[in-house]
Structure formats: structure tokens, C-alpha cells
Amino acid sequence: MAMKRMTVVLVVALAGALMSASAQVSFRHLKSVDLSSYFPTGGQQGELASDVAFDGANLYIAGMSTANSLAEPVGVLKISNVLSLDVNAWGYTQLITLTQAGQSRCSYVVYRDGFLYLGTGLGDSSNQAANTGIRKYDAQTGTQVSDWNGTGVVLPSDLSNSSRAECIEIDPGYQGSGASLAVLARGRGIIFRRSFADGSALPNILSIPSRDCQGGQTTTGMRDITFSPEGDAYLRVDNSIFYAPRTAGNTVQDGRACRIFDFSGDNAFQVLINIHYLRTSAGNYLLYNRRGTSTPLNKIFVATGSGATWQDYAELTGDEPLPNGSTPNLFSGNIFNFTSGFGPDPSQGDVNLDGIVDDADLLAILFAFGSSDAAVDVNSDGTVDDADLLTVLFNFGSSPQAQYLFVLHSTIGTDRLDIYRVDVN
């Protein structure tokens, strides 16, 4: 009997291992929405959508200015109810507006525990709050936390007298403990860390990007950063990607980041070359864009792997079919930014997005039965019918969640949001 039980256990374990090894991720294109009207010339949130953050239900899109004048409006557009099947149910709020440096100085935004951390005028070297800085805002009201870092703003001079800040990101901390706000600064091989609570400086991480991984051939254009859940850092620096494995709260191996992707043919002096780390149940993925080559690279590159070892996996081009069978246009430029996160899955019957498939969802389907109400058309085939009703009944009482990838794609005069569901097959 013991031998039989052991055999069963081994068979089950082997089957699980084979399933895990064969699991694949696909990116299911759900929505493609034009946001250009929210970022017009002279718009209150800027003229170019440059970064995106997600809180599990709402999106926050930071805008920058491409105007040549020194002072231009920039800010954050909030899109509520963004997981609704019906884009007409989305709500748009001009949440934050301030005046900062124009001339294509970047804006970056992250969300953490009810607050937004917004970097604006990034790349400006004046070291004046009127032109640049990193600030904390209430994500619901858009109210600035005026005493964060004492003055309400982190300036480049607060980053060990740096000349200009370049980007911000959430650092989950070593082994996922001790999260902080990470900041990169021009010409500094340092990951600066600030307290989410009060903006004060935390111990920095020396992480010098080295092209030869021997401490030489360093580079300085710190464009973007992302982290694995364990706190390993991936830096988008000039025309390469660098990897710095975390060894403690404020150290990485050998105090340097080693190049793992070499795009030496790309222009090294472009802004908005970004990177995002995506952890799924089937593996790890790096998403990035490339700019400044003679051949247009109007796509998102997806690599799979871990640590310093990655291989090409997929490309997202924007024309992947939507659930209703329509095909959006190809991406038309090479400026992208991305974020990801988990939220309710209306395609599994949670049409009111309250976290559970229950009577409210069932009644919504029944009241709309036979109509073309997109908000409750679970399979997005154009009609609320038996198929939608069966989905709700099969999932009744469950709390379906999905992992989403939000892609912001911008060119001068055109701003577009695409939503993909990350499916493990």
C-alpha cells in the first residue's frame, strides 16, 4: 500500500512538473482606446501621455509637455472603472495639474497604498520646484501632501546633489521587504531611495552600469528602472539593459549592473525608452521598447527568463484582434510605457467588478438579455445571450481575478491606451 501511494504521489508530481514546464503566456488584446482628446496642445495634463499606474480598479496617466516654452501644464488623468467591458462606462477625471518645465521633460507616476508619486519635469537641470520635482498626492482627491520630504517635493539636489532626476519606480525591497520609492538621476550609478511615508532619504544602492561587467565602460543615461518581486534591479540605460542582483536592502552584487541586452545600434540619447518586469504563474517576462534606429520599431518586445538570462518570447504590435473580432491599427510610433496588475475579471461573469460573481451579476445579465449592452456582454460577441448567462452560472460564487497589462502608446498628437489580459495557457 505504501509503494502504491508513493507511485501515485510521483505520478501527480511529474504531471504537475510537466504542466508547469509547458505552460505558456499569451497576451489577449481586450481594448484599444484613443486618448488624444485628453492630451491636446496646451492640455491641463500635458500634450503627450508618458506613463501609467494602476490601483486594481483605476488607471492614472501622467502627461508631459513637448512645447518649447520653459513652463507648461502637466499632470495626471484618472480613468475610473477601467476594467469594465464597456469603454463608455469609463470615467475621466483631470486629477492633478501643475506647471513644470516643457521641452519634452518627462513625467512618471507610480501608485502605492492610496497615494500617487509623480515625477514631473524630469530631465530638467534647473533644480527648481517650479520646473521639476517628485511629489506625493492623494490618489482619490488629487491633493498634494504638502509636507512630504518637508517641502512637499524631492528635487535633484536632494539626490546627493544630482543635476537632474530621470525616472521613478517602486522598489519592493530585498526579498520583497522594505519597499521604497526608487529614483534614478542623470550621470549617477546610484539607485536613490526615498520613504513612501515622509519622503526622507533611505540608504542608496550603488549600482554602476558597466558594459563589460568588470567595472569599466560605464554609461550614464539613466532612462528607466524595474524590479523583480525579490528586489533585483533591471535598468534601461541609454541603448542597453543592465541587471543588478540584490544582495541586501541597499546593496547589489559588486555594486554594479551588468549589461544583458545590447542595442548599440540604437540612439543612446532618447527619452522614454522604458522597461517593465512581469511575474506570472508561468514565468518571468521583461517588456521594453526601442527608439532611435533607422528602421521603425513600433512594437513592444517581450523576453522571458530570469536573472541575467533572457530570450525573445513575443512582440506586441497593437493590431492583435479584439474580443469582438475587430482589428485595431498597428502601433504607429516607438514611444511606450507599461504597467501591470491584478483586478476583477468581467469575462468570467463579474460584470459589476465587485470581486464576486453573485445575484447582482446574474440579474444584470437577465435584465439585459437579448440586448447589445456591452457592459454585461461577457464574451463581447455583440449580444447578451445564453453564453453570457452560462458563464455567470458556472462561476457563481467565485471571485475571478485576471492579470492585466496596460500599454500606453504615444506620438505627437496621438495618445492610445491598449489593455491586454495576461493568460496562462
C-alpha positions in Angstrom: 0.0 0.0 0.0 2.9 2.4 0.8 4.5 1.7 -2.5 1.2 2.3 -4.4 0.8 5.6 -2.5 4.3 6.7 -3.4 3.7 5.8 -7.0 0.6 7.9 -7.1 2.4 10.9 -5.5 5.3 10.6 -8.0 2.9 10.5 -11.0 1.0 13.5 -9.7 4.2 15.4 -9.0 5.5 14.6 -12.5 2.3 15.6 -14.1 2.4 18.9 -12.3 6.0 19.5 -13.3 5.2 18.8 -17.0 2.2 21.1 -16.8 4.4 23.9 -15.3 7.1 23.3 -17.9 4.7 23.5 -20.8 2.6 26.5 -19.5 2.7 29.4 -21.9 1.6 33.0 -21.5 -0.5 34.8 -24.1 -1.5 38.4 -24.3 -5.2 38.7 -25.0 -6.0 42.1 -26.6 -9.0 43.5 -24.8 -9.2 47.2 -25.6 -7.7 49.9 -27.7 -8.8 53.4 -26.9 -7.8 56.8 -28.3 -6.9 59.2 -25.5 -5.7 62.1 -27.8 -8.5 64.4 -26.8 -7.3 64.3 -23.2 -3.8 65.4 -24.1 -4.3 68.2 -26.7 -1.8 71.1 -27.3 -1.8 73.1 -24.1 -3.8 70.5 -22.3 -4.0 70.6 -18.5 -2.4 67.2 -18.1 0.2 67.8 -20.8 0.5 67.2 -24.5 1.9 63.6 -24.5 0.8 60.7 -22.3 4.1 59.4 -20.9 3.4 57.0 -18.0 0.7 54.9 -16.4 -0.1 53.4 -13.0 -2.9 51.0 -11.8 -4.5 50.6 -8.4 -6.6 47.4 -9.1 -9.6 49.4 -10.5 -8.4 52.7 -11.9 -5.7 54.0 -14.1 -3.6 57.1 -13.6 -1.9 58.5 -16.7 0.8 61.1 -16.4 1.3 63.7 -19.1 4.3 65.7 -20.2 4.8 68.7 -22.4 6.6 68.8 -25.7 6.3 72.5 -26.1 9.5 74.6 -26.4 8.5 77.0 -23.7 10.0 76.7 -20.2 6.7 76.4 -18.2 3.8 74.2 -19.3 0.9 72.5 -17.7 1.4 68.8 -16.9 -0.4 66.4 -14.6 -2.4 63.2 -14.2 -5.6 61.9 -15.9 -7.6 59.4 -13.8 -9.6 56.7 -15.7 -12.1 55.0 -13.3 -13.9 51.7 -13.9 -11.2 50.9 -16.5 -11.9 47.1 -16.3 -15.5 47.5 -17.4 -16.4 45.6 -20.6 -17.9 48.8 -21.9 -15.5 51.6 -22.5 -18.4 54.1 -22.4 -18.7 53.3 -18.7 -15.2 54.6 -18.1 -14.9 57.8 -16.1 -12.3 60.5 -16.8 -11.1 63.0 -14.2 -8.4 65.7 -14.6 -7.0 64.7 -11.2 -3.7 66.7 -11.0 -2.5 69.8 -12.8 0.7 71.8 -12.2 3.1 73.9 -14.2 6.5 72.4 -14.9 9.3 72.5 -17.5 8.3 71.9 -21.1 10.8 71.0 -23.8 10.0 67.2 -23.6 10.9 66.9 -19.9 9.3 63.6 -18.8 6.6 62.7 -16.3 6.5 59.4 -14.4 3.9 58.1 -12.0 3.5 55.2 -9.6 0.7 54.1 -7.2 1.2 52.8 -3.7 -1.3 52.3 -0.9 -3.8 55.1 -1.8 -1.2 57.6 -3.0 0.4 58.7 -6.3 4.1 59.6 -6.5 4.5 61.9 -9.5 7.8 63.0 -11.1 7.4 65.9 -13.5 9.9 68.0 -15.5 12.3 65.0 -15.1 15.4 65.8 -17.1 15.3 69.5 -16.2 18.5 70.7 -14.7 17.3 74.0 -13.0 16.9 72.3 -9.6 13.8 74.5 -9.0 10.4 73.2 -7.8 8.8 75.5 -10.4 10.3 73.3 -13.2 10.9 69.8 -11.8 10.4 67.5 -8.8 8.9 64.4 -7.3 5.7 64.9 -5.3 3.1 62.8 -3.4 -0.6 63.1 -3.9 -3.8 61.5 -2.5 -5.0 59.2 -5.3 -8.6 59.8 -4.6 -8.7 63.6 -4.4 -5.5 64.6 -6.2 -4.5 66.7 -3.1 -0.7 67.1 -2.7 0.9 66.0 0.5 2.5 69.4 1.3 4.9 68.2 4.0 6.3 65.2 2.2 10.1 65.5 2.3 9.5 68.6 4.4 8.9 70.9 1.5 6.4 68.8 -0.5 8.9 68.0 -3.2 12.1 66.0 -3.8 14.5 68.0 -6.0 17.6 66.7 -7.9 19.7 68.4 -5.2 18.1 66.1 -2.6 19.6 63.2 -4.5 23.2 63.7 -3.4 23.3 66.9 -5.4 22.4 65.3 -8.7 22.0 67.6 -11.7 18.6 66.1 -12.7 16.3 63.3 -11.9 15.3 60.9 -14.7 12.6 58.4 -13.6 10.9 56.8 -10.6 9.7 53.3 -9.7 8.5 51.2 -6.8 11.4 49.2 -5.2 9.8 46.2 -3.5 12.9 45.8 -1.3 15.3 42.9 -0.8 13.2 39.7 -0.9 10.1 41.8 -1.0 10.7 43.5 2.3 11.2 47.3 2.9 9.6 48.8 -0.1 10.6 52.4 -1.1 10.4 54.8 -4.0 13.4 54.3 -6.3 14.8 57.3 -8.3 17.4 57.4 -11.0 19.4 60.5 -11.7 21.4 61.6 -14.7 25.1 60.5 -14.7 24.8 58.7 -11.3 25.3 55.0 -11.0 23.1 55.0 -7.9 19.5 53.9 -7.2 18.3 56.6 -4.8 15.6 55.5 -2.3 13.0 57.6 -0.6 10.5 56.8 2.1 6.9 56.5 0.9 5.7 57.8 4.2 7.6 61.0 4.6 9.9 61.3 1.6 13.0 61.2 3.6 16.2 59.7 2.2 16.9 56.0 2.7 20.2 54.3 2.2 21.1 54.4 -1.5 22.1 51.5 -3.7 25.4 51.7 -5.6 24.6 50.2 -9.0 27.0 51.4 -11.6 26.0 50.3 -15.2 29.0 48.5 -16.6 29.0 47.4 -20.3 31.8 44.9 -19.7 30.6 43.9 -16.3 34.1 44.5 -14.9 33.5 48.0 -13.7 34.6 49.6 -16.9 32.8 51.0 -19.9 30.2 52.7 -17.6 27.3 54.6 -19.0 25.2 57.4 -17.6 21.8 58.0 -19.4 19.5 56.5 -16.7 16.2 56.2 -18.6 14.1 53.7 -16.6 14.2 51.0 -14.0 12.1 48.0 -13.0 12.4 45.4 -10.3 11.7 41.7 -9.8 9.5 40.9 -6.8 12.6 39.9 -4.9 14.2 43.3 -5.5 16.7 42.6 -8.3 17.0 45.7 -10.5 16.8 46.0 -14.3 18.0 49.3 -15.6 17.2 50.8 -19.0 20.3 52.9 -19.6 21.0 54.6 -22.9 20.8 51.9 -25.6 21.1 48.8 -23.3 19.5 46.9 -20.5 21.5 46.2 -17.3 20.9 43.7 -14.5 21.9 44.1 -10.8 21.1 41.2 -8.5 20.2 42.4 -5.0 22.3 41.1 -2.1 20.8 43.1 0.8 18.5 46.0 1.5 20.8 48.6 0.0 23.4 46.6 -2.0 23.6 44.8 -5.3 26.3 42.3 -6.3 29.7 44.0 -6.7 28.0 47.4 -6.6 27.4 47.3 -10.4 24.8 46.5 -13.0 25.9 44.3 -15.9 24.7 44.7 -19.5 22.4 41.8 -20.6 20.8 43.4 -23.7 22.9 45.3 -26.2 21.1 47.7 -28.6 24.3 49.5 -29.6 22.7 50.4 -33.0 20.0 52.5 -31.2 20.3 56.2 -30.5 21.7 56.5 -26.9 20.1 59.9 -26.3 16.4 59.2 -26.5 14.0 59.6 -23.6 11.0 57.3 -22.9 12.9 54.1 -23.5 11.2 52.0 -20.8 11.2 48.6 -19.2 8.7 46.6 -17.1 9.1 43.3 -15.2 6.1 41.0 -15.3 5.9 38.0 -13.0 3.3 35.4 -13.9 2.5 31.9 -12.7 4.2 30.5 -15.8 7.4 32.5 -15.6 9.0 36.0 -15.8 8.9 38.4 -18.6 10.6 41.7 -19.5 8.8 44.2 -21.7 10.6 47.0 -23.3 10.6 49.4 -26.3 13.4 50.6 -28.5 13.9 54.0 -30.1 16.2 55.8 -32.5 17.1 53.3 -35.2 16.8 53.8 -38.9 14.3 51.0 -39.1 11.0 51.8 -37.3 10.5 49.6 -34.2 6.9 50.4 -33.5 6.3 47.5 -31.2 6.8 46.2 -27.6 9.4 43.5 -27.2 8.7 40.7 -24.7 11.5 38.5 -23.4 11.3 35.5 -21.0 13.8 34.2 -18.5 15.3 35.3 -15.2 18.3 36.9 -13.7 20.8 37.7 -16.4 19.5 35.1 -18.9 16.6 36.1 -21.2 15.4 35.1 -24.6 13.0 36.6 -27.1 9.4 35.5 -26.5 6.9 37.7 -28.3 6.2 41.1 -29.8 3.1 43.2 -29.3 2.3 45.3 -32.4 -1.1 46.7 -31.5 -3.1 45.0 -34.2 -3.9 41.9 -32.3 -7.7 41.2 -32.7 -10.1 42.3 -30.0 -12.8 40.1 -28.5 -15.4 41.4 -30.8 -13.3 40.4 -33.8 -12.2 43.9 -34.9 -8.6 44.7 -35.5 -7.0 47.9 -34.3 -4.4 49.8 -36.2 -0.7 48.9 -35.8 1.2 51.0 -33.3 2.4 54.0 -35.2 5.4 55.1 -33.2 8.1 53.9 -30.8 7.1 55.7 -27.5 5.6 53.3 -25.0 5.2 52.8 -21.3 3.6 50.0 -19.4 2.3 48.7 -16.1 0.5 45.6 -14.9 -1.6 44.4 -12.1 -4.5 42.1 -11.0 -8.1 43.0 -10.9 -11.7 41.6 -11.2 -12.3 39.6 -14.4 -15.7 40.6 -16.0 -15.2 38.0 -18.8 -15.8 35.3 -16.1 -19.1 36.9 -15.0 -18.1 39.6 -12.5 -19.7 42.2 -14.7 -20.1 44.8 -11.9 -16.5 44.4 -10.8 -17.3 44.0 -7.1 -15.0 41.0 -6.7 -17.6 38.2 -6.7 -20.0 36.6 -9.2 -23.3 36.8 -7.4 -27.0 37.7 -7.7 -26.2 41.2 -8.9 -24.3 39.9 -11.9 -27.0 37.4 -12.7 -29.7 40.0 -12.6 -27.7 42.3 -14.7 -27.5 39.6 -17.4 -31.2 38.8 -17.2 -32.3 42.4 -17.4 -30.1 43.0 -20.4 -30.9 39.6 -22.1 -31.2 39.8 -25.8 -29.7 43.3 -25.9 -26.3 44.5 -27.1 -25.4 46.1 -23.7 -21.6 45.9 -23.8 -21.2 46.2 -20.1 -22.8 42.8 -19.5 -21.9 41.1 -22.8 -19.4 38.8 -21.1 -17.9 37.2 -24.2 -18.1 40.5 -26.2 -19.8 38.9 -29.2 -22.4 41.7 -29.5 -25.4 40.1 -27.9 -26.3 39.3 -24.2 -27.4 35.7 -24.6 -27.3 32.2 -23.3 -23.5 32.1 -23.5 -23.1 35.0 -21.1 -25.7 33.6 -18.7 -24.0 30.3 -18.6 -20.7 31.9 -17.8 -22.2 33.6 -14.8 -23.9 30.4 -13.6 -20.7 28.3 -14.0 -18.7 30.9 -12.0 -21.4 31.7 -9.5 -20.0 32.3 -6.0 -16.4 32.6 -7.3 -14.1 35.7 -7.3 -12.4 35.6 -10.7 -9.3 37.7 -11.0 -7.1 38.3 -14.0 -3.7 39.8 -14.6 -3.7 42.8 -16.9 -1.1 44.6 -18.9 -1.7 48.3 -19.7 0.2 49.8 -22.6 0.5 53.5 -23.2 1.5 54.4 -26.7 2.1 58.0 -27.7 3.3 60.1 -30.6 2.9 63.8 -31.0 -0.8 64.4 -31.4 -1.8 60.8 -30.8 -2.2 59.0 -27.5 -3.5 55.5 -27.2 -4.3 53.0 -24.4 -4.3 49.3 -25.0 -5.3 46.7 -22.4 -4.1 43.1 -22.6 -5.1 40.2 -20.3 -2.2 38.0 -19.4 -3.4 34.4 -19.8 -1.5 31.3 -18.7 -2.4 28.5 -21.1 
